[in-house]
Amino acid sequence: MKLSTKGRYGLKAMVDLATEYESGTKLSIAQLSERQDISYAYLEQLIAVLKKAGLVSASRGAAGGYTLARAPESISVGEVLKALEGSTALVECVGTSGTDCENVCSCAARPLWLKLQKKIDDVLDSTTIRDMAEDYIQQKERKLD
């Protein structure tokens, strides 16, 4: 599995929003763009996808901006990546949309791909945006030392 910039940048934005969740601070796309060094236009597209998936909420006005739609501990990394990437399948024959592979029943490697996919899904689904935010805060603190 190779994540595109959609998945990587979308996760970075979600983690940044999670760091502000408890305080109730809303962040603009411009703030997120600057803080995470992501193109404003590209981030705007990603936030729209995350909003449509029900992961981010927006409010307008002077005090407006974006925030997580739910508590960060209730949003899994897998949920975010599926919204942004569509699939987290390692190879097509283990994805959820079926396969056109004629060798699926006789493929010597498929049992390994299935085991790997299960481990990947377990990690993505058990890791929350809060977990990532806590790690991110610790990482930033170590950098300051």
N, CA, C and O of each residue as an XYZ file, in Angstrom:
580
protein
N       0.846     -1.175      0.000
C       0.000      0.000      0.000
C       0.893      1.240      0.000
O       1.791      1.383      0.830
N       0.627      2.108     -0.931
C       1.341      3.368     -0.966
C       0.307      4.480     -0.868
O      -0.602      4.573     -1.692
N       0.456      5.317      0.145
C      -0.485      6.411      0.327
C      -0.138      7.551     -0.608
O       1.032      7.875     -0.816
N      -1.165      8.149     -1.164
C      -0.965      9.329     -1.995
C      -0.852     10.558     -1.093
O      -1.001     10.466      0.126
N      -0.589     11.693     -1.707
C      -0.544     12.935     -0.932
C      -1.911     13.226     -0.318
O      -1.991     13.865      0.731
N      -2.975     12.771     -0.950
C      -4.311     12.951     -0.370
C      -4.361     12.376      1.037
O      -4.757     13.060      1.981
N      -3.962     11.131      1.174
C      -4.000     10.467      2.470
C      -3.039     11.085      3.465
O      -3.402     11.329      4.616
N      -1.813     11.341      3.027
C      -0.802     11.890      3.938
C      -1.172     13.296      4.396
O      -1.125     13.587      5.591
N      -1.534     14.159      3.473
C      -1.851     15.544      3.823
C      -3.175     15.635      4.574
O      -3.322     16.447      5.487
N      -4.134     14.802      4.188
C      -5.413     14.798      4.893
C      -5.257     14.375      6.339
O      -5.896     14.939      7.227
N      -4.408     13.382      6.582
C      -4.136     12.956      7.962
C      -3.449     14.066      8.745
O      -3.773     14.296      9.910
N      -2.497     14.760      8.110
C      -1.807     15.852      8.793
C      -2.811     16.932      9.214
O      -2.737     17.453     10.327
N      -3.741     17.263      8.328
C      -4.753     18.270      8.653
C      -5.666     17.795      9.777
O      -6.001     18.572     10.671
N      -6.069     16.531      9.741
C      -6.940     15.986     10.785
C      -6.232     15.997     12.138
O      -6.845     16.313     13.158
N      -4.961     15.657     12.150
C      -4.196     15.661     13.397
C      -4.083     17.089     13.928
O      -4.214     17.314     15.131
N      -3.844     18.041     13.050
C      -3.755     19.433     13.486
C      -5.086     19.904     14.072
O      -5.106     20.591     15.093
N      -6.191     19.538     13.433
C      -7.506     19.886     13.982
C      -7.725     19.212     15.340
O      -8.344     19.790     16.233
N      -7.215     17.996     15.486
C      -7.369     17.278     16.755
C      -6.623     17.971     17.888
O      -7.075     17.940     19.032
N      -5.491     18.593     17.586
C      -4.728     19.276     18.641
C      -5.492     20.472     19.190
O      -5.206     20.928     20.298
N      -6.444     20.981     18.447
C      -7.238     22.143     18.874
C      -8.641     21.762     19.335
O      -9.413     22.627     19.748
N      -8.973     20.481     19.269
C     -10.338     20.045     19.540
C     -10.806     20.388     20.951
O     -11.897     20.930     21.130
N      -9.995     20.079     21.939
C     -10.379     20.326     23.337
C     -10.617     21.803     23.622
O     -11.510     22.152     24.394
N      -9.828     22.662     23.008
C      -9.953     24.106     23.261
C     -11.130     24.722     22.502
O     -11.551     25.840     22.801
N     -11.656     23.992     21.524
C     -12.762     24.515     20.730
C     -12.310     25.484     19.645
O     -13.138     26.100     18.974
N     -11.010     25.617     19.472
C     -10.469     26.522     18.457
C     -10.768     25.990     17.065
O     -10.532     24.819     16.768
N     -11.284     26.859     16.226
C     -11.533     26.514     14.831
C     -10.369     27.049     14.012
O      -9.872     28.145     14.269
N      -9.941     26.279     13.035
C      -8.830     26.684     12.194
C      -9.309     26.930     10.767
O     -10.133     26.185     10.237
N      -8.785     27.973     10.162
C      -9.097     28.241      8.764
C      -8.207     27.377      7.879
O      -7.205     26.825      8.335
N      -8.578     27.268      6.633
C      -7.735     26.530      5.699
C      -6.378     27.218      5.590
O      -5.353     26.547      5.469
N      -6.362     28.546      5.632
C      -5.094     29.277      5.572
C      -4.195     28.914      6.757
O      -2.989     28.733      6.587
N      -4.771     28.809      7.941
C      -3.977     28.432      9.119
C      -3.447     27.005      8.990
O      -2.270     26.747      9.243
N      -4.314     26.092      8.601
C      -3.893     24.704      8.417
C      -2.815     24.611      7.343
O      -1.834     23.883      7.496
N      -3.004     25.341      6.275
C      -2.049     25.343      5.177
C      -0.669     25.789      5.645
O       0.342     25.168      5.318
N      -0.643     26.859      6.404
C       0.627     27.383      6.904
C       1.248     26.448      7.935
O       2.446     26.168      7.883
N       0.444     25.970      8.861
C       0.958     25.130      9.950
C       1.497     23.798      9.442
O       2.466     23.271      9.989
N       0.880     23.257      8.408
C       1.278     21.938      7.906
C       2.041     22.009      6.580
O       2.414     20.976      6.024
N       2.269     23.195      6.085
C       3.015     23.383      4.833
C       2.382     22.591      3.687
O       3.037     21.813      2.993
N       1.077     22.827      3.524
C       0.303     22.182      2.466
C      -0.313     23.296      1.619
O      -0.776     24.303      2.154
N      -0.317     23.117      0.326
C      -0.908     24.097     -0.582
C      -2.354     24.394     -0.170
O      -3.136     23.486      0.110
N      -2.685     25.684     -0.141
C      -4.041     26.115      0.241
C      -5.087     25.462     -0.659
O      -6.068     24.901     -0.171
N      -4.878     25.535     -1.967
C      -5.856     25.008     -2.922
C      -6.041     23.503     -2.759
O      -7.164     23.001     -2.818
N      -4.945     22.792     -2.556
C      -5.027     21.344     -2.395
C      -5.717     20.997     -1.077
O      -6.549     20.090     -1.028
N      -5.376     21.709     -0.025
C      -5.983     21.473      1.282
C      -7.483     21.752      1.240
O      -8.271     21.046      1.870
N      -7.865     22.765      0.507
C      -9.288     23.099      0.359
C     -10.056     21.906     -0.225
O     -11.166     21.603      0.211
N      -9.457     21.235     -1.213
C     -10.082     20.054     -1.815
C     -10.184     18.908     -0.803
O     -11.204     18.223     -0.727
N      -9.124     18.712     -0.038
C      -9.115     17.627      0.948
C     -10.139     17.861      2.049
O     -10.837     16.937      2.466
N     -10.225     19.099      2.515
C     -11.189     19.429      3.570
C     -12.612     19.204      3.069
O     -13.472     18.756      3.827
N     -12.865     19.510      1.802
C     -14.198     19.286      1.233
C     -14.554     17.795      1.272
O     -15.689     17.440      1.590
N     -13.606     16.934      0.954
C     -13.836     15.489      0.998
C     -14.082     15.036      2.441
O     -14.988     14.248      2.710
N     -13.269     15.540      3.352
C     -13.421     15.169      4.771
C     -14.746     15.675      5.338
O     -15.369     15.011      6.167
N     -15.163     16.833      4.893
C     -16.456     17.385      5.340
C     -17.598     16.522      4.800
O     -18.535     16.201      5.530
N     -17.517     16.153      3.535
C     -18.554     15.321      2.923
C     -18.648     13.957      3.620
O     -19.729     13.376      3.718
N     -17.508     13.456      4.101
C     -17.479     12.169      4.801
C     -17.941     12.283      6.253
O     -18.027     11.276      6.955
N     -18.240     13.500      6.707
C     -18.717     13.698      8.071
C     -17.619     13.693      9.115
O     -17.882     13.465     10.296
N     -16.389     13.944      8.689
C     -15.258     13.931      9.619
C     -14.855     15.321     10.072
O     -14.227     15.480     11.119
N     -15.210     16.323      9.294
C     -14.870     17.715      9.592
C     -16.150     18.530      9.496
O     -17.004     18.264      8.651
N     -16.276     19.522     10.364
C     -17.410     20.442     10.258
C     -16.878     21.854     10.089
O     -15.760     22.174     10.493
N     -17.712     22.689      9.482
C     -17.301     24.061      9.179
C     -18.325     25.034      9.736
O     -19.514     24.731      9.831
N     -17.835     26.207     10.100
C     -18.736     27.293     10.480
C     -18.221     28.569      9.819
O     -17.015     28.773      9.675
N     -19.149     29.404      9.427
C     -18.803     30.639      8.722
C     -18.722     31.807      9.679
O     -19.115     31.718     10.842
N     -18.210     32.888      9.167
C     -18.181     34.117      9.950
C     -16.807     34.406     10.510
O     -15.844     33.675     10.279
N     -16.747     35.513     11.263
C     -15.472     35.980     11.821
C     -14.831     34.945     12.739
O     -13.608     34.810     12.763
N     -15.640     34.223     13.485
C     -15.111     33.206     14.392
C     -15.215     31.810     13.773
O     -15.128     30.799     14.471
N     -15.400     31.775     12.458
C     -15.588     30.505     11.765
C     -14.293     29.762     11.518
O     -13.205     30.216     11.870
N     -14.446     28.629     10.914
C     -13.312     27.787     10.582
C     -13.720     26.334     10.608
O     -14.905     26.003     10.564
N     -12.731     25.477     10.678
C     -12.969     24.038     10.645
C     -12.578     23.403     11.967
O     -11.661     23.845     12.659
N     -13.306     22.357     12.286
C     -13.025     21.553     13.467
C     -13.407     20.117     13.145
O     -14.082     19.857     12.148
N     -12.985     19.200     13.973
C     -13.408     17.813     13.795
C     -14.897     17.713     14.065
O     -15.416     18.381     14.959
N     -15.580     16.887     13.303
C     -17.020     16.708     13.480
C     -17.332     15.838     14.691
O     -18.437     15.887     15.230
N     -16.351     15.039     15.120
C     -16.507     14.178     16.294
C     -15.225     14.246     17.108
O     -14.203     14.755     16.647
N     -15.295     13.735     18.303
C     -14.117     13.692     19.166
C     -13.012     12.897     18.469
O     -13.294     11.893     17.814
N     -11.761     13.336     18.604
C     -10.664     12.668     17.897
C     -10.472     11.202     18.282
O      -9.952     10.415     17.491
N     -10.886     10.836     19.483
C     -10.760      9.429     19.873
C     -11.805      8.545     19.206
O     -11.713      7.319     19.282
N     -12.792      9.142     18.556
C     -13.828      8.354     17.879
C     -13.625      8.310     16.358
O     -14.467      7.783     15.631
N     -12.522      8.859     15.891
C     -12.209      8.844     14.451
C     -10.954      8.006     14.245
O      -9.887      8.337     14.762
N     -11.081      6.941     13.503
C      -9.919      6.085     13.250
C      -9.155      6.580     12.025
O      -9.708      7.235     11.142
N      -7.890      6.251     12.004
C      -7.053      6.571     10.853
C      -7.607      5.874      9.613
O      -7.603      6.440      8.520
N      -8.081      4.647      9.791
C      -8.671      3.907      8.679
C      -9.855      4.623      8.068
O     -10.006      4.653      6.847
N     -10.696      5.200      8.911
C     -11.865      5.937      8.427
C     -11.436      7.134      7.586
O     -12.027      7.403      6.541
N     -10.423      7.845      8.031
C      -9.930      9.012      7.302
C      -9.333      8.584      5.964
O      -9.632      9.173      4.925
N      -8.491      7.563      5.998
C      -7.850      7.125      4.762
C      -8.853      6.571      3.761
O      -8.704      6.779      2.556
N      -9.863      5.876      4.240
C     -10.879      5.356      3.320
C     -11.654      6.499      2.671
O     -12.020      6.416      1.498
N     -11.905      7.566      3.432
C     -12.596      8.727      2.863
C     -11.745      9.400      1.792
O     -12.259      9.838      0.762
N     -10.454      9.477      2.039
C      -9.555     10.190      1.125
C      -9.020      9.328     -0.009
O      -8.923      9.789     -1.147
N      -8.678      8.098      0.288
C      -8.028      7.228     -0.694
C      -9.005      6.276     -1.392
O      -8.741      5.805     -2.498
N     -10.127      6.000     -0.738
C     -11.072      5.045     -1.291
C     -10.804      3.641     -0.793
O     -11.708      2.987     -0.273
N      -9.577      3.166     -0.941
C      -9.220      1.820     -0.513
C      -7.839      1.840      0.113
O      -6.974      2.625     -0.277
N      -7.650      0.984      1.066
C      -6.329      0.836      1.671
C      -5.756     -0.537      1.334
O      -4.870     -1.034      2.030
N      -6.261     -1.142      0.271
C      -5.829     -2.483     -0.108
C      -4.367     -2.489     -0.537
O      -3.920     -1.642     -1.310
N      -3.647     -3.454     -0.021
C      -2.243     -3.665     -0.353
C      -2.099     -4.047     -1.824
O      -1.258     -3.504     -2.541
N      -2.921     -4.975     -2.253
C      -3.006     -5.385     -3.654
C      -4.483     -5.535     -3.988
O      -5.308     -5.734     -3.095
N      -4.814     -5.441     -5.257
C      -6.229     -5.443     -5.651
C      -7.004     -6.680     -5.228
O      -8.195     -6.594     -4.927
N      -6.344     -7.824     -5.203
C      -7.081     -9.067     -4.930
C      -7.502     -9.215     -3.463
O      -8.180    -10.183     -3.119
N      -7.114     -8.278     -2.595
C      -7.569     -8.342     -1.199
C      -8.485     -7.164     -0.868
O      -8.892     -6.999      0.282
N      -8.806     -6.357     -1.858
C      -9.679     -5.206     -1.650
C     -11.116     -5.635     -1.454
O     -11.458     -6.809     -1.597
N     -11.949     -4.669     -1.124
C     -13.358     -4.964     -0.850
C     -14.218     -4.965     -2.104
O     -15.365     -5.408     -2.060
N     -13.688     -4.477     -3.224
C     -14.500     -4.380     -4.435
C     -14.308     -5.562     -5.369
O     -14.633     -5.460     -6.552
N     -13.800     -6.662     -4.884
C     -13.625     -7.841     -5.717
C     -12.377     -7.736     -6.570
O     -11.595     -6.793     -6.450
N     -12.208     -8.713     -7.425
C     -11.007     -8.743     -8.235
C     -11.300     -9.346     -9.596
O     -12.190    -10.183     -9.747
N     -10.549     -8.912    -10.566
C     -10.648     -9.485    -11.900
C      -9.571    -10.545    -12.115
O      -9.454    -11.112    -13.202
N      -8.795    -10.806    -11.081
C      -7.690    -11.760    -11.192
C      -8.238    -13.172    -11.380
O      -9.038    -13.650    -10.576
N      -7.802    -13.823    -12.439
C      -8.260    -15.185    -12.718
C      -7.587    -16.212    -11.812
O      -8.047    -17.349    -11.708
N      -6.490    -15.810    -11.153
C      -5.732    -16.746    -10.323
C      -6.047    -16.610     -8.837
O      -5.329    -17.170     -8.008
N      -7.089    -15.889     -8.485
C      -7.355    -15.599     -7.083
C      -7.476    -16.870     -6.239
O      -7.034    -16.876     -5.090
N      -8.044    -17.912     -6.757
C      -8.218    -19.146     -5.986
C      -6.978    -20.036     -5.997
O      -6.856    -20.936     -5.166
N      -6.071    -19.799     -6.916
C      -4.889    -20.653     -7.007
C      -3.591    -19.881     -6.793
O      -2.511    -20.428     -7.012
N      -3.677    -18.629     -6.373
C      -2.491    -17.788     -6.196
C      -1.738    -18.189     -4.929
O      -2.299    -18.186     -3.834
N      -0.477    -18.528     -5.092
C       0.341    -18.954     -3.956
C       0.602    -17.818     -2.981
O       0.805    -18.064     -1.792
N       0.602    -16.585     -3.455
C       0.910    -15.433     -2.605
C      -0.320    -14.840     -1.916
O      -0.171    -14.096     -0.947
N      -1.510    -15.142     -2.381
C      -2.717    -14.502     -1.845
C      -2.893    -14.688     -0.336
O      -3.278    -13.730      0.335
N      -2.633    -15.869      0.233
C      -2.766    -15.986      1.698
C      -1.869    -14.998      2.448
O      -2.272    -14.461      3.479
N      -0.672    -14.757      1.946
C       0.208    -13.770      2.570
C      -0.387    -12.373      2.435
O      -0.387    -11.610      3.401
N      -0.896    -12.024      1.245
C      -1.492    -10.690      1.047
C      -2.678    -10.489      1.982
O      -2.867     -9.402      2.528
N      -3.473    -11.533      2.166
C      -4.622    -11.430      3.069
C      -4.181    -11.204      4.516
O      -4.784    -10.402      5.229
N      -3.129    -11.909      4.952
C      -2.610    -11.708      6.313
C      -2.075    -10.295      6.493
O      -2.355     -9.634      7.493
N      -1.302     -9.844      5.515
C      -0.764     -8.479      5.588
C      -1.884     -7.447      5.609
O      -1.836     -6.486      6.378
N      -2.897     -7.647      4.762
C      -4.008     -6.695      4.710
C      -4.740     -6.650      6.039
O      -5.141     -5.578      6.493
N      -4.916     -7.797      6.660
C      -5.590     -7.831      7.967
C      -4.803     -7.030      8.998
O      -5.388     -6.269      9.768
N      -3.490     -7.191      9.020
C      -2.643     -6.445      9.971
C      -2.720     -4.944      9.684
O      -2.840     -4.144     10.612
N      -2.653     -4.567      8.438
C      -2.746     -3.149      8.066
C      -4.085     -2.583      8.534
O      -4.136     -1.531      9.171
N      -5.168     -3.293      8.210
C      -6.499     -2.821      8.609
C      -6.627     -2.734     10.129
O      -7.225     -1.790     10.647
N      -6.071     -3.707     10.844
C      -6.130     -3.685     12.313
C      -5.447     -2.436     12.868
O      -5.982     -1.778     13.761
N      -4.270     -2.110     12.342
C      -3.540     -0.927     12.817
C      -4.300      0.344     12.453
O      -4.470      1.225     13.296
N      -4.755      0.449     11.215
C      -5.459      1.661     10.780
C      -6.769      1.864     11.545
O      -7.130      2.993     11.879
N      -7.468      0.779     11.814
C      -8.764      0.884     12.487
C      -8.650      1.028     14.003
O      -9.587      1.497     14.649
N      -7.517      0.631     14.575
C      -7.365      0.754     16.023
C      -6.590      2.009     16.430
O      -6.528      2.344     17.613
N      -6.012      2.691     15.471
C      -5.299      3.931     15.758
C      -6.251      5.095     15.510
O      -6.849      5.205     14.440
N      -6.384      5.954     16.504
C      -7.301      7.085     16.367
C      -6.545      8.365     16.031
O      -5.323      8.444     16.156
N      -7.298      9.346     15.608
C      -6.716     10.663     15.345
C      -6.170     11.246     16.652
O      -5.178     11.975     16.635
N      -6.803     10.933     17.771
C      -6.267     11.378     19.067
C      -4.896     10.763     19.321
O      -3.986     11.457     19.773
N      -4.735      9.473     19.038
C      -3.433      8.815     19.200
C      -2.367      9.547     18.387
O      -1.274      9.831     18.876
N      -2.707      9.841     17.154
C      -1.750     10.537     16.292
C      -1.462     11.944     16.799
O      -0.321     12.402     16.740
N      -2.484     12.634     17.295
C      -2.296     13.990     17.817
C      -1.380     13.981     19.036
O      -0.517     14.848     19.172
N      -1.564     13.012     19.913
C      -0.704     12.918     21.100
C       0.748     12.664     20.694
O       1.670     13.255     21.256
N       0.941     11.787     19.722
C       2.296     11.515     19.228
C       2.896     12.763     18.582
O       4.082     13.047     18.753
N       2.081     13.497     17.849
C       2.527     14.716     17.162
C       2.958     15.788     18.172
O       3.981     16.448     17.986
N       2.180     15.952     19.226
C       2.511     16.936     20.268
C       3.830     16.556     20.941
O       4.682     17.415     21.171
N       3.999     15.277     21.254
C       5.256     14.823     21.860
C       6.436     15.046     20.913
O       7.517     15.446     21.346
N       6.231     14.795     19.657
C       7.287     14.989     18.655
C       7.691     16.450     18.584
O       8.880     16.763     18.516
N       6.712     17.351     18.600
C       7.013     18.781     18.562
C       7.761     19.221     19.819
O       8.658     20.061     19.745
N       7.395     18.660     20.969
C       8.073     19.003     22.224
C       9.519     18.533     22.222
O      10.402     19.236     22.713
N       9.768     17.345     21.673
C      11.148     16.845     21.586
C      11.995     17.739     20.686
O      13.177     17.960     20.948
N      11.379     18.250     19.623
C      12.097     19.125     18.699
C      12.531     20.420     19.380
O      13.587     20.968     19.063
N      11.718     20.907     20.314
C      12.020     22.140     21.034
C      13.146     21.955     22.052
O      13.832     22.916     22.402
N      13.336     20.723     22.525
C      14.384     20.458     23.527
C      15.777     20.540     22.955
O      16.753     20.342     23.677
